[in-house]
Amino acid sequence: MLKVCIVGASGYTGGELIRLLLGHPHVQITGLYGTAEKDLLALFPGLRKLTDLAIRPADELPGEAQAAFLAVPHGQAAPLAARLLDKGLKVIDLSGDLRLKDDAQHEKHYGRDEYAKLRHEAVYGLPELNRAEIKKARLVANPGCYPTASILALKPLAHLAHGPLIVDAKSGLSGAGRTASATTHYCQVNDNFRPYNLGVHRHQPEIEQGLGQSVFFSPHLAPMTRGILATCYARVDGPVEELYLKAYQTEPFVRLLSGDELPQTRATAGSNFCDIAVRYDAERKLAVVVSALDNLVKGAAGQAIQNLSLMHGLSETEGLLLPALYP
């Protein structure tokens, strides 16, 4: 059994890691860590009778683990990653600390730090693009939820696009994390739907890095718990459906929808799948690509487990071939 620990186990992503790893046939969770001891079942009552693990102080790391998931806030992950790598663990970071290769962009969106060397070592953990590199990595930067949906939607055609790519995306509230704020208060979100950080969101440079093209990113907060729905636009000279078949027909977690069917968040909730549909408007020479995924699974914990399996020579589908919670 591969022994793993989760740092930041009290957050929504930490809870999803626990839920999914309990069903992984080749992984054993040997430690849950946080800044203070908390009652795991009070945080995640759905885990009752499934585990007797408890959250322990982070200063007890790393225990007997061979690999670590870092589900901690931005700014806390990089120093932890350095410490755990020195102890011989493989590390998957789910924060934004190690995603951006451009030092100026990292400083602009996350602040200055001393971990540029780690950022340049980290493999960007999108298996559909970097599977071979992930298999050899000791350090993986797990992609953000918006970038996963956007890059998977646009990568097959990005090199053909004229002008900037446009991503109009909507996220469920769990993407903001467990900590409450004025903008995530129930009264602000219920019966409301709003854009935010137009063109300046920290995920915009991450999407551009993944696509190698200029992108305008328009995120919206939707009154739902889970899900990302991204509607993406690109000017191209002809139909692109064949490019998507070539790119994704053998990918285990990308589902290409055909006919009149279009992605919807409910069809991916709780699962590690990303659903994609492609349309081409010949009159306007415009490709429209829609993608949907669960921001806590394929957008975070599920993809991290997919990366863990790749890094350790296991099948990347282990523990993740779960259908969506529907309805």
Secondary structure, 3 states (H helix, E strand, C coil): CEEEEEECCCCHHHHHHHHHHCCCCCEEEEEEEECCCCCHHHHCHHHCCCCCCCEEEHHHCCCCCCEEEECCCCCCHHHHHHHHHHCCCEEEECCCCCCCCCHHHHHHHHCCCCCHHHHHHCEECCHHHHHHHHHHCCEEECCCHHHHHHHHHHCCCHHHCEEEEEEEEEECHHHHCCCCCHHHCHHHHCCCCEECCCCCCCHHHHHHHHHCCCEEEEEEECCCCCCEEEEEEEECCCCCHHHHHHHHCCCCCEEECCCCCCCCHHHCCCCCCEEEEEEEECCCCEEEEEEEECCCHHHHHHHHHHHHHHHCCCCCCCCCCCCCCCC
